[in-house]
């Protein structure tokens, strides 16, 4: 087992929070997906969902399933520290032995920083670990995700390169369910993409219908931004012989779009089109909705993938790395964001004129 303080510090450096808090967030995504509980910031219509009569209400989720989140998070921290890896990088299969197996009896042992004002005692951890029923529920959550991952793997057959299937990591599974959303509910990112598309459509209709006439500043701004949007992503650099753009480059491009717009709109000539500009400007609204809202849904994913890419073994192929860390739901999200970004690029070209390609 690794030194506890060193392991805690590495997690804080990677996630900006203690390992326990990161584990609670990650395992919370797994439990919400398993139960169907709606944790979205912008939920749809409230009330019973005909397709999911088994979904717990708020009171039951709090009393029954939140303790399961805690048990899984504690197991993730113990397993990750035992393996000397970050919380997200622990193998999902390793959690079985901790939540309902050989190591369950030792879960309460050892210090663990929680970020809480009062540290948890052994008695507090034992209360969280609970009884056999809670432990069986935690195992059911893990079983469900393993089975779902096997199904998702079949969709990535074309990425196989003759190597064995990669192990399923806790963070990779959480990334998949966050992108997929709760079964029978729209994922959170889809709301932001739909909003961005509505703003782009509004700009396009206003331009083509003569309801809005761009100024020379609008045209200059549109031209500069159009060149950014049509540029092929090239970060991070790929190994020699690997053709781009790769999925990792396509994801990491998204935060770059946001930073480019923020930099441009700090210039006096374009400040009116940025967050400190006129709220009613249709060009500024469309650009902002795409790069801040739609592309912004991939910022956390990009940060995680950039860290994972930096740690990629030199002998691991790009195809296997992407198969491991970019599950199908994440790719679906990337494609949706790229589509609305391309739609914005078309309108920007119309505003800027042919010179925007130069």
C-alpha positions in Angstrom: 0.0 0.0 0.0 1.3 3.4 -0.9 2.0 6.2 1.6 -1.4 7.7 2.5 -0.3 11.4 2.4 1.4 11.1 -0.9 -1.6 9.3 -2.4 -4.0 12.0 -1.1 -1.8 14.8 -2.5 -1.7 13.2 -5.9 -5.5 13.0 -6.1 -5.8 16.6 -5.0 -3.4 17.7 -7.7 -5.3 15.7 -10.3 -8.9 16.6 -9.3 -8.7 19.8 -7.3 -10.4 18.0 -4.4 -9.7 15.2 -1.9 -9.9 11.6 -3.1 -13.0 10.9 -1.0 -15.0 13.8 -2.6 -14.0 12.7 -6.1 -15.0 9.2 -5.4 -18.4 10.3 -4.1 -19.0 12.3 -7.3 -17.9 9.5 -9.5 -19.8 6.7 -7.7 -22.8 9.0 -7.5 -23.0 9.0 -11.3 -22.9 5.2 -11.3 -25.7 4.9 -8.7 -27.9 7.5 -10.4 -27.6 5.7 -13.7 -28.3 2.3 -12.1 -31.5 3.5 -10.3 -32.7 5.9 -12.9 -32.9 8.8 -10.4 -33.0 12.2 -12.1 -30.0 14.2 -10.9 -29.9 16.7 -13.8 -29.6 20.4 -13.1 -32.3 21.1 -15.7 -34.8 18.2 -15.3 -37.7 17.6 -17.6 -41.3 17.2 -16.5 -41.7 16.0 -12.9 -43.8 13.1 -11.7 -43.8 9.4 -12.4 -42.0 8.1 -15.5 -44.0 5.4 -17.3 -40.9 3.8 -18.7 -39.2 3.5 -15.3 -41.8 2.7 -12.6 -38.9 1.4 -10.5 -37.2 4.8 -10.1 -37.0 5.8 -6.4 -38.4 9.0 -5.2 -36.2 11.7 -3.5 -36.8 10.4 0.0 -35.9 6.8 -0.9 -32.9 7.8 -2.9 -31.6 9.7 0.0 -32.3 7.0 2.6 -31.4 3.9 0.6 -29.1 4.8 -2.3 -27.0 7.7 -1.0 -25.5 5.3 1.6 -24.7 3.0 -1.3 -22.9 5.8 -3.0 -20.8 6.3 0.2 -20.0 2.6 0.4 -18.9 2.5 -3.2 -16.8 5.7 -2.7 -15.1 4.2 0.3 -14.4 1.0 -1.6 -13.0 3.0 -4.5 -10.7 5.0 -2.2 -9.4 1.9 -0.4 -8.9 0.0 -3.7 -7.2 2.9 -5.4 -4.8 3.5 -2.5 -4.0 -0.3 -2.3 -3.2 -0.2 -6.0 -1.4 3.2 -5.8 -3.5 4.8 -8.5 -5.8 7.8 -8.6 -9.5 7.2 -7.7 -10.7 7.3 -11.3 -8.0 4.9 -12.4 -9.0 2.0 -10.2 -10.3 -1.1 -12.0 -14.0 -1.4 -11.5 -13.7 -5.1 -10.9 -11.5 -4.4 -7.9 -14.4 -2.9 -6.1 -16.3 -6.1 -5.8 -14.0 -7.5 -3.2 -14.3 -4.4 -1.1 -18.1 -3.8 -1.1 -19.2 -7.4 -0.7 -16.2 -9.8 -0.5 -12.9 -10.6 1.1 -11.9 -7.0 2.0 -15.3 -5.7 3.2 -14.3 -6.3 6.8 -11.3 -3.9 6.6 -13.0 -1.0 4.8 -13.2 1.0 8.1 -9.4 0.7 8.7 -7.0 3.5 8.0 -7.1 7.2 7.7 -8.9 8.9 4.8 -9.2 12.7 4.3 -12.8 13.7 3.7 -12.6 17.4 3.5 -15.2 17.6 6.3 -14.7 19.8 9.4 -14.9 16.7 11.6 -13.0 13.6 10.5 -14.9 10.3 10.4 -14.3 7.8 13.2 -14.1 4.0 12.7 -17.7 3.9 14.1 -18.7 6.4 11.4 -17.2 4.3 8.6 -18.8 1.2 10.0 -22.2 2.9 9.9 -21.6 3.9 6.3 -20.6 0.4 5.3 -23.9 -0.8 6.7 -25.3 -4.3 6.6 -25.4 -7.1 4.0 -28.4 -5.6 2.3 -26.5 -2.4 1.5 -23.5 -4.3 0.4 -25.6 -6.4 -2.0 -27.1 -3.3 -3.5 -23.6 -2.0 -4.1 -22.7 -5.2 -5.8 -25.8 -4.9 -8.0 -24.7 -1.5 -9.1 -21.3 -2.8 -10.1 -22.8 -5.9 -11.8 -25.1 -3.6 -13.9 -22.3 -1.4 -15.0 -20.1 -4.4 -16.0 -22.9 -5.8 -18.1 -23.6 -2.4 -19.7 -20.0 -2.0 -20.5 -19.8 -5.3 -22.2 -22.7 -4.2 -24.4 -21.0 -0.9 -25.2 -17.8 -2.7 -26.1 -19.6 -4.5 -28.9 -20.3 -1.1 -30.5 -16.5 -0.4 -30.7 -15.6 -3.5 -32.7 -14.1 -1.4 -35.4 -11.5 0.0 -33.0 -10.0 -3.4 -32.2 -6.4 -3.7 -33.2 -5.7 -7.3 -32.2 -5.0 -6.5 -28.6 -7.0 -7.8 -25.6 -9.9 -5.8 -24.5 -8.8 -3.1 -22.0 -9.8 -3.3 -18.4 -12.7 -1.2 -17.3 -11.7 1.7 -15.0 -14.0 3.5 -12.6 -13.5 6.9 -14.2 -14.1 5.6 -17.7 -17.4 4.0 -16.8 -18.5 7.2 -15.0 -17.5 9.2 -18.1 -19.7 7.0 -20.2 -22.8 7.3 -18.1 -22.5 11.0 -17.7 -22.4 11.4 -21.5 -25.2 8.8 -22.1 -27.5 10.3 -19.4 -30.0 8.3 -17.4 -31.8 5.7 -19.5 -35.1 7.2 -20.8 -33.9 10.7 -20.0 -32.2 13.3 -22.2 -28.5 13.8 -21.1 -27.7 17.2 -19.7 -25.4 18.1 -22.5 -28.2 17.7 -25.1 -30.0 20.7 -23.5 -27.0 23.0 -24.1 -26.5 21.7 -27.6 -30.2 22.3 -28.4 -30.0 25.8 -27.0 -26.9 26.5 -29.1 -28.6 25.2 -32.3 -31.6 27.5 -31.6 -29.3 30.5 -31.3 -27.5 29.6 -34.5 -30.8 29.1 -36.3 -32.0 32.5 -35.0 -28.8 34.2 -36.4 -29.2 32.4 -39.7 -32.9 33.4 -40.1 -32.1 37.0 -39.2 -29.3 37.2 -41.7 -31.1 35.6 -44.6 -34.3 37.3 -43.9 -32.8 40.8 -43.8 -33.9 41.2 -40.2 -30.3 41.9 -39.1 -27.4 43.4 -41.0 -23.9 42.8 -39.9 -21.5 45.7 -39.5 -17.9 45.7 -40.6 -16.9 44.7 -37.1 -19.3 41.7 -37.2 -17.8 40.6 -40.5 -14.2 40.9 -39.3 -15.0 39.0 -36.1 -16.9 36.3 -38.0 -13.9 35.9 -40.4 -11.4 35.5 -37.6 -13.5 33.0 -35.7 -14.4 31.1 -38.9 -10.8 30.4 -39.5 -10.5 28.9 -36.0 -13.5 26.7 -36.5 -12.3 25.2 -39.8 -8.8 24.5 -38.6 -8.1 20.8 -38.0 -7.4 20.0 -34.3 -3.8 19.1 -33.8 -3.3 18.9 -30.0 -2.0 16.8 -28.5 0.5 15.6 -31.0 0.1 12.0 -32.2 2.8 9.3 -32.5 4.5 9.2 -35.9 2.4 7.4 -38.5 -0.9 8.0 -36.8 -3.3 10.0 -38.9 -5.3 12.7 -37.3 -7.5 14.2 -36.1 -7.9 11.6 -33.4 -10.8 11.5 -31.0 -8.6 12.9 -28.2 -7.7 15.9 -30.4 -11.3 16.5 -31.2 -12.3 16.6 -27.6 -9.4 18.8 -26.4 -10.2 21.3 -29.2 -13.4 22.3 -27.4 -11.9 24.3 -24.5 -9.6 25.9 -27.1 -12.6 27.4 -28.9 -13.9 28.9 -25.7 -10.5 30.5 -24.8 -10.1 31.8 -28.4 -13.5 33.6 -28.2 -12.7 35.0 -24.7 -9.4 36.3 -26.0 -10.9 37.9 -29.1 -13.7 39.5 -27.2 -11.2 41.2 -24.8 -10.1 43.2 -27.8 -11.8 46.7 -27.9 -13.0 46.1 -31.5 -14.9 42.9 -30.5 -15.9 43.4 -26.8 -19.5 44.0 -27.9 -19.7 40.4 -29.0 -18.4 38.8 -25.8 -19.8 38.3 -22.3 -19.4 42.0 -21.4 -21.1 43.1 -24.6 -24.6 43.7 -25.8 -26.9 40.8 -24.7 -29.1 41.2 -27.7 -26.4 40.9 -30.4 -27.4 37.8 -32.4 -23.8 37.0 -33.5 -22.5 37.2 -30.0 -25.4 35.2 -28.7 -24.9 32.4 -31.3 -21.1 32.2 -30.8 -21.4 32.3 -27.0 -24.0 29.5 -27.0 -21.9 27.3 -29.1 -18.4 27.8 -27.5 -19.6 28.4 -23.9 -22.7 26.2 -23.6 -22.4 23.4 -26.2 -18.6 23.0 -26.3 -18.5 23.8 -22.6 -20.2 20.5 -21.9 -16.9 18.8 -22.8 -14.5 20.9 -20.7 -14.4 18.5 -17.7 -14.1 15.5 -20.1 -11.2 17.2 -21.9 -9.4 17.9 -18.6 -9.7 14.2 -17.6 -8.6 12.9 -21.1 -5.6 15.3 -21.2 -4.4 13.9 -17.9 -4.9 10.3 -19.1 -3.2 11.1 -22.4 -0.2 12.4 -20.6 0.1 9.1 -18.7 -0.4 6.9 -21.8 2.2 4.2 -22.0 4.6 4.6 -24.9 3.8 1.2 -26.3 0.0 1.6 -26.1 -1.6 2.3 -29.5 -3.8 5.3 -29.9 -6.7 3.1 -31.0 -6.5 1.1 -27.8 -6.2 4.2 -25.7 -9.2 5.7 -27.3 -11.2 2.5 -27.0 -10.4 2.5 -23.3 -11.1 6.1 -22.4 -13.6 7.3 -25.1 -16.7 5.1 -24.8 -19.5 5.3 -27.3 -21.6 7.8 -25.4 -18.7 10.3 -25.2 -18.2 10.0 -29.0 -21.9 10.6 -29.5 -21.6 13.8 -27.5 -18.5 14.9 -29.4 -20.3 14.4 -32.7 -23.3 16.5 -31.6 -21.1 19.3 -30.4 -19.0 19.2 -33.6 -22.2 19.3 -35.7 -23.6 22.5 -34.1 -20.1 24.0 -34.3 -20.0 23.3 -38.0 -23.4 24.9 -38.4 -22.1 28.0 -36.7 -19.1 27.9 -39.0 -21.3 27.9 -42.1 -23.2 31.0 -40.9 -20.0 32.8 -39.9 -18.7 32.2 -43.5 -21.9 33.8 -44.9 -21.4 36.8 -42.6 -17.7 37.2 -43.3 -17.7 36.5 -47.0 -15.2 34.6 -49.2 -12.2 36.4 -47.7 -12.7 34.4 -44.4 -10.9 31.5 -46.0 -7.7 33.4 -46.6 
